[in-house]
């Protein structure tokens, strides 16, 4: 059975009851809108607590929900005795603040988080004595033991002014017994119970919304980020499950020539396996309380993650985990001596390239280089001192001119092999651009290329084995339907593993092309795999409107699927459909094309559906984006609907258009070409 759905961040929901940001209970009226528009799936972004970070993919807890999504006005304590002046003031403050925040086009994340937390704490303090005796709260804590770690962590984080736990003077390293001792402290009980009380109410409200969505025959789809923030209670309380010396990222590619370092610690899968992956299983069980489907973020990371040494500023010196190491013995067998292996694996810095950016000062350059480098005999060649372990260490020497540090940092990355462990190496992702590679003879290059190719073939087998175990564990643990975010570098076994485990792949219509063929033709919609999710855009991409008006590949789509052929040559709207100009006709044309997909699910962003009515167009289409990757601004992750949900429900013209598109995909209507 095919289904059409809509994706929306919870925070984007705007209703007459909202407190400046979408809340869990706002999902209820949004479900009414979806029902009217014949949509069968509501997909959300992650909803875990992210602390001071606005990105939903930077969670400080794998289990705790974000307090910013709580509806304060729906808390029973606000209306319980005593109805004194304090309560009246709270209600008045809420009313006033709601009005001012609800008028904003986007929500001010940090400010709103602080305001809601302040009100929640004031309300809690008015009822803390009764809450402490609550059988309901006691029962909930017993059923959710993770909240003890979370509450202890949040209190410590609060008294440390939100600083990372790595900078705390006390409790930077902690044992489970100490966490339990802090939780049971009578002096701290009131503070700890506050966090548990908030989490219990968040869960109650989210469950209420989830149950309502289900009662309408609509499925709720969640999003589980693969990585955890290093400043999370999970990394703090369970360091054994994380590799603190490595950070997850992605290798170099076209848009990112030095790769990406995301800053999240990688998983210690060996230790997780010893516990039968209990941490992951509990995470999935928590999600299953609310969702029927879930998106697995960066599923490629379950095959292999790009692991970058902690203090590296770029991702160039990363390696895959797992990997098949290159050993000294293997390199010697290829004819390379220990001296040449050193040449391949350590950057050798000629005096000249530093002298060139140091005003041609030969003696001054020697003086600078001696601070962090050792000269090789009498040669004008240098190696980094052993204490220099990353490019961050180079930049830390502020007494060295910045231009020199930049050159040295660039040369730091200039190595053909990266030493991952003593005597074990990984071929640098861009090894063919290194100085060491250029120095090899043609015959040596041929031998080395074949050797590295064979190593990568071995690693493909390693990646498949790991993915089948980890993803098999995930699909065996839950009845939720798994949907992959499988964009990025291709892995040979990806499609077979996903298909065998019945995990849906992701197809973004603008990127679903045969990239290896001349002209990079688009894959016909009828050829999309059945076990997949088709979408027009993702949260990190431009919207359909922005893509169509500003990005060159929109013309490729137009030429591949000419509107005259798709809609009919006699249709008067065909003339209005052309790249560079967006209109409701263009939106309809693109959404109808996507609806022809063979995928079981067609789930599109709310902004792309709202493109069916010019009433919801922002003056600047950039303002309709959720996130702009590579930028760190208050704009990111703060998108809100341009109208309240109550108004959308009344917009019959819009809901009819969406319903018609849903019917086309779900098999209840015929294409205009048929």
N, C-alpha and C positions, 0 to 999 in steps of 0.2 A: 504494500500500500504506500503510494507516494504521499508526501506531506510538504506543505509550504509553511515557512516560519519567518520570524523576525528577530533580529538581534538588537539588544539595547543595553547599555550600562544601567544598573539600578539608579545610580546618581543622576542619570539624564532624565528620569521620569519627572514630570512636572504636573502636579494636581493642585486643586484648591486647598488641600490639606497639607501639602508639602511644607517642610521647614527649610526652604532655600535649596534643597537638594532632594533627589528622589529617595524614598524610604521603602522598606520591604512591603509595607501595607499598600503602597502606591501600585504595586504589581496587580492588586485586585482590580481596580478600575481599568488598568491597562489590559488585563485579560478580557474584560468585557469588550474593549475595542477590538482585540484580536478575534474574539468570537464573532463579532459583527462583520469582520473582514475575512472570515473563513480561514484564518491562520491557525495552524495546528501545533506550532512550536514557538516558545519564547526562549531565546538564548540570552544568557547574561554573561557579563565579564566576571572575573573573580570577585568575591565579596568578603574576603578575609581581612582582618585588621592589618593595616599597613602603617599604623603610627603616623609619623610626620610626613611620610611619603604618599603622594597622591596617586602614584602608579599602582593599580590593582595587582600587578605582577611582582610587587616588592613586599610580600607578606612577612610580618613579624610573628605570625602564628599559622600553623597548618590547620588548626581547628577553630580558632576564635573568629567570630563574625565581627564585621566592622561596626563600632558603636555609632558611626556617623549615619548609618541607615536605620536607626531606631526612631520610632514615632513616639516622642515624649508625651504628646497629648493623649496617646492611647494607653498610657501607664495608669493602672488603677490607683496607685499611691497619690496621684495628683488630685484625686477627688475624694480621698478618704479623710476621715476626721483626724486631727482637728482642722476644720476649714478656717484657719486663722489668717492673719495678715500676711504671713510668709507665703502661704499657698496662693493667696490673691495676688501678691506681688509677682510670683512665678508665672501665673497665668497671664498677667498683664505684660510681663517681659516677653513671654513667648509670642503673644499676639503681635506686639510691636516689632519684634525681631523677624518674625515670619513675613510680615508685610514688606519690610525693607529688603530682605534677602530674596523673596520670591519675584521681585521686580527685576532682578539682575539677569542678563542674558546667559551668563555662565556662573558657576558657583565658586566662591573664594574658599578653596579647600581648607587651608590651614586655619583661617579665621573661623570658618563655620565649625570645624572640628573642635576648636577651643571653646566656642560659645556653647555648643551642645554638651560637651563634657562638663562645663561649669554648671549648667542647669541640672544635668543628671546628678551631679554630686550634691548640689543643694537639696534636691528632692530626696535623695537617698538619706542624707543626714537628718532630715525631718522625720524619717520613718526607720532609721537604722535599728532601733531597739526591736521593733516588731519584725523587721526583715530577718534579723539574726535568729529569731525563734521560728521562722517559717518552715514547716514540714515540707512544703513544696520545694523550697530552695535546697534543703538538706538532701532530699531525694534526688534532685537534679544533679547536685554535685557528685553524689555517689555514682550516678549513671554516666557522668562526664569527668572522670578523674584528671584529664588533661588540664582542667581549669585551675587546678592547684598550682601547677608550674606557671601557667599563664598569669595568674593573679600575683604570685610572688614576683615574677619577672616585671610585670607592669608597675607594681609599687616601687621596686628598686629603680626602675627606669625613670619614674616620676621624681623620686628624691635626688636622682642624678641629672635632673633637668633635661631628660630625653636623650642624654648622651649614649653612645653605643656602649654595650656591656663590656667591650674590650678596653674601655678607658676607665671603668669603675675602680675605685680604690679597694672596695670590699666586694666579695662574692663574684669576682671575675671568673674564678673557677669554683665550681660548686658540685657537691655530691647530692644524690637523690635524698639521702637522709637529712641533709641540711635544708633542702627545699621543704621537706615534710616538717622539719622542726620550725622553720619560719612560718609555714602555713598554720601550724597549731599554736603559735604564740598568741597568748591572750591579749597582749598589748597591741598586736598587729591585726587581730581578727577582723575588726571593723573595716579596716582598709581593704583587706583581702576579699571580704564578702561583697564589697562594692562591685568589684570586677566580676565576680560570679553572678551577682544579681543582674547586672547589665547583660551579661551573656545569656542568662536564662531567658530574659525578656526578649532579647534579639531572636533567640531560637523560636520562642512562642509566636512572635510576629511573623517570622519567615515561614514557619510551618503553616500558619493560618493562610498566608498568601499562597503557598505551594499547594495546600489542600484545595483551595478555591480554584486555582488554575486547573488542577486535575479534575475537579467536578464539572468543568466545562468541556472536558474531552481534549484539553490542550496539555501538551507535555512541556515541562520546564527543563531546560538544558543548562548545566553549569559549566564552569571552566576551572580546571585544576592546573595551575602553573607547575611545571616540572621542578623548578628551583626554589630555594628558600633564601630570603635575605640573610646575610651573615649576622645581622643584628636582629635575630629572631629568638624567641624563647626556645625554639626547638634546637637551634645551633648552640645556644647557651646551656641548656639542660641535658642535651644529648650530643656532645662533641664527637662521640665515637661514631656517629652516623655520617659525619661530614669530613672532607679533606680540607682542613683550614689553610693548607699551603698552596692550594690550587683554586682557581676561579674559572667558572664556566664562561664560554664565549663562542665565537664562531671564527673560522679561518678566513683569511683574506679572500675577497671576491671583487668584482667590478666596482660596485659602489663603496666598498670598504677595503681599500688597498692594504691596510695594516690589520684587518680583521676587527673583531669586536670583543672587548673584555666587559662582561656584564656585571662583574663584581660579586656574583653569587658563588659560595663554596660548592665544590662538586660533592657528590655522594660517595661514601665509603660503602660500596655495594657488598664487600666481603663481610663487614660487620652487620649490615642490615640483613644479610642472608642468615647469619648465625642466629638471629632472632626471628627467623621465618618471615622477614619483611613486615613485622608487626606494626612498625611505625607507618608504613605505607598502607597497610590493610586498615588500620584505624582511621587514617585520613579518608580513605574511600568510603568506609562505613558512615563517617560523619557527613560526607557529601550526599550519600544515598538517602539521608533523611529528607532531602528537599528535591532531588532531581531524578528524572527518569533517563536522561541522557547526559553525557558529559564530554567536554572537549579536553583532549590531552594536549596540553601546550608543548610545542617543540618535541614531538614524538621521536625525532631523529636522535635526541639525547638518550633515549633508552637503548638505541643501537650503539651509539658512541657519542661521547660529549667532547667538545674541544676544550681541553684543560690548559689553562694558562698559569704559569708561576705567579703567586700572589702579588708580588710587587712590580710586575711588568706593566708598563703604561699602555702597550699595544698587545695584540694577540699573535704577533708574528712568530714568537718562540713557543707557541703552544704545541700540543700533541693530542692525538685522540686517546681516549680511555674507553675501552681497553686498546692496547696496541701490541704489535709484535716487534720487540726491540731488535735493533741492529747491534751486534756485539763486536768487540775488538777482534775476536777470533775470525768472524766472518769478513771483516774488512781486510784483515791480514791475508786471508785466503784469496781475496781479490787482487792482492799485490800491493796493498798500501802499508807502509811501515808505520810505526808508532808516531814518528815525527810528522808524517803526512796526515795521519789521523788527527793529530793536534791541529794541523793546518786546516783541515776540513771542518773541525768542530769548535775552534776558538777564533774569534776575530783578531786579525793581525793589523795593527794600525800603522801606516807609514807616517813618518814625521811630516812629510810634505802636505798631506791633506789638512792637517791641523794648522800648520804654519800658514797655509793659504787664507785661513779665516782669522788669523791672529796677526794681521798687519805685516806678514812676512818676517816676523821676529823669530829667528831661529833659536837663539838662546832662551828667550822668554817662553817659547813653545816647549823646549826641553824642561824648563822649570815647572810648567803647568803639568806636562805629562807625567813627570816623576811623582806627582801627588797621588795619582790613582792608577799608574801603570808601571810596569817593569820593562826595561829595555832588553831586547834580545842581543846579548853580546855587544859588538861594536856596530851592529846594523842599525839603520834608521827605521827600525821596526819595533813595535811595542805590543805587549800583552797586558790585559787588565789585571790588577792585583787581585789575589784570592778574595779579599773582603768586598770587592764589587760583585754583587750577585744579581743585579737587575739594572735596568735603565733608570729606575727610580733612584738608585744609589748614585748614579752619575749626576742626575739633576740636583741631588741634595747638596752637592759641592758648589755652593753659591759663590765661593771665591773665584771659581773658574768662569770666564766670560760665557754668557749664554750661547753665543754663536759657536764656541768651542764645544760646549756641552751638547748642543744639537748635533754636531758632526760626530762626536763620540757615541752618542745614543744611537745614531743611525748605523754606525759601524758595529756597535754592540749586537745589532740584529743581523749583521752580515755573516752568517755561518751556514754551512751546508747541512750539518748535522747538529741537532740539539741534544745535549746530554741530559737525559731524564733521571737516570740513576748512575751511580759510579760504574763506568764501563758499558753503559747501555745508552743507545742513541735512537733518535727519531729523525727521519729526513725532514728538513725544514719544508714547510708548505710551498714556499717559493724558492726551492733550492737551485733551480735553473737560472735564477737572477743573481746568484751570489758570486763574490770574487773567487771563492774556492772552485766553484764549478767552471768558471771561465778559464781557470788555470789548467784544467785537465786536458789531456790529449783527446782527439776524436775517438780513439779506441777505448780510452778510459771512460769517456762519456757514454759510449754505447754499452759497455759492461755495467756501469753504475745504473743507467736507466733501466736495464733489464732486471738488475738486482732489486731496485726499489719497487719496480712494478710487481715483482714476485712477492715482495713483502706486503704490499698493499692488497694483493690477492689473498694472502693468508689472513690479513686483518678483516677482510670482508667476511670470512668465515667466523672469526671471533665475534664480530658485530652481530651477525645473524644469531649466533648461539646465545649471546647475552640478551638480545631483544626478545627471542622466543621465551626465555625464562622470565624476564621482568614483565613483559606485556602479558604473558600467559598468567602470571601471578595476579596481575591487575584484573584481567577479564574473568578469572576464576573467583575473585574475591567479591565481585559485585554483579548485580543483575542490571545495572545501568548500561545503556547502549553506549559504547565507546566510539568517539569520533576524533580522528587524528588531525592535528595541525602538522602537516608533513611537507611544508614548503621549505625550499632550500636545496642544498647539495644532494645529489641523487646517491642512494645506497642500493647496491645491486639487489639485495633481498627484500627491500622495503615493501614492494607490492605483494610479494608472495606471503610475507609475514602478516601484513594487515589483512589480506584476504583469508588466510588460514584461521586467524583469530576473530574474524568477522568485525574488524575495526574499520569504520568508515574513513575514507580518505577525503581530502579537501580539494575542491576544484574552484579556483578563482577565474572567472570567465576571461578576464583580460590577460591572464598569464598561462592559461591552459593551451599551450602551443607545442608543436613538434620542434623544439629548439635546435635539434641536431640536424634538421633538414634545411635545404636552401629555401630562403624566403620565410622560414619559420612559420609554416601554416598553422592556423587555428585548428584545434581538434573539433570535429563536428559534434554538436550537442547530443546527437543520438548515439555517439560512441563513448560518452562518459560512462565510467563503470557504475553499475547499479549500487554497489556498496560505497556510496560517496555522498558528500554534501556539496552542492553547488552554491556559490555565493557571488554576488556582484562586487563586493569590496570587503576589506577586513579593517579592524580598528587601527592598524598601523598604516593603512594606505589612504590615498585620496578617496573621496566619495565618487560616485558615478558622475555627478555634475562637474566636479573639479577635473576628473580624468578626461571627460569628453571635451571640455573647453580648453584644457591647458597641456595635456600630455600627448606626444606625437603618436604613440601606438594606438590611440583611439581611431586614427585614420585607417590603420591596418584592419581593425575590426570592421569598420564601415565598408571597406573594400571586400573583406571576406564574406560579409553577410549584407549585401546591398539591400537597403530598405525596399526598393522597388520589387525585388524578388521575394522578400520576406513578408511584406504587408500587402503587396498587390499594386501593379502599375497604375491602376485607375484611382487609387486612394489619394485624395487631395493632400493628405498630411505628409506624403513622401517628400515633397519639396521642402518641408520644414525640418527634415532630418538630415543634418550634415555636421561633421565635426567642427568644433569651435563655437557652436551655438547650442545652448541647452534649452529645452522646453519640455512641457509635459508630454508632447508627442515622442520626443527622444527617450524620455524616461520609460514610457510605455513600450516603445520598440525594444529597448534593452532588457527590460524585465520580462517581456514576452519571449524574447530569445532565450533567456536563462530558463524560463519555464519549460522549454522544449527539452531540457536536459533529461538524460536517462537516470540521473541520480535519484535515490529514494527521497532525499531531502533537498529542498531549495530553501535556504535560510539567508535572508538579505538584511543589511543594516537598516534601521529605522529611517535614517536620512535618505536612503535610496528609494524607499517607499514613499516618503513625503515629497519626493521629486515629482510625483504624479499631480501635485497641486502647487501652482506658483504662489499661493498664499503663504507657503511655508519656506520660501526661498530666502536665505540670508542675503543681504546686500552684497557681501563679500563671500563667495563660496568657500574660501579658506576657513571661515568661521564655523563651518559645518563639520570640520574634522574633529575626531576624538583625540588623536595623538599624532605628533610629527616626530618620527624616530630620529635620534641623533641630536635632539634639542632638549634642553632642560629649562622649561619655562612654566609659569603658573597657568598658561593656556592649556597645556596637556592634561588630559583626563578630566576635564571640567565641563564637558559638553552637556547642554540641557536642551530638551525639546523646545521648539519655537512657539509652541502653544500647549495649553494644559490638556491633559488626557480627556477631560470632560468635553472639551470643544472638539477633539478629534472624533469622539464617539458620535457627536451630532453631525459631523461632516459626512453625510450620506454619499455624496459624490465620490469622496476619497475611498470610503470603505467598499463601495461597489466596484471601483477600479481595482483595488487590491484583491477583492474576492474573485473577480474575473481572471486575474493573473494566477491566483491560487487554483482556480478550477482548471485552467489550461495545463498546469503542471500535474495536478492531482488526478487528471484523467476525466474530469467532469465537463470539459468543454473541448472543442476542436480548434486547432490552429487556424489562423486566418488564411493560411496557404492551402488548407485542405478543402 
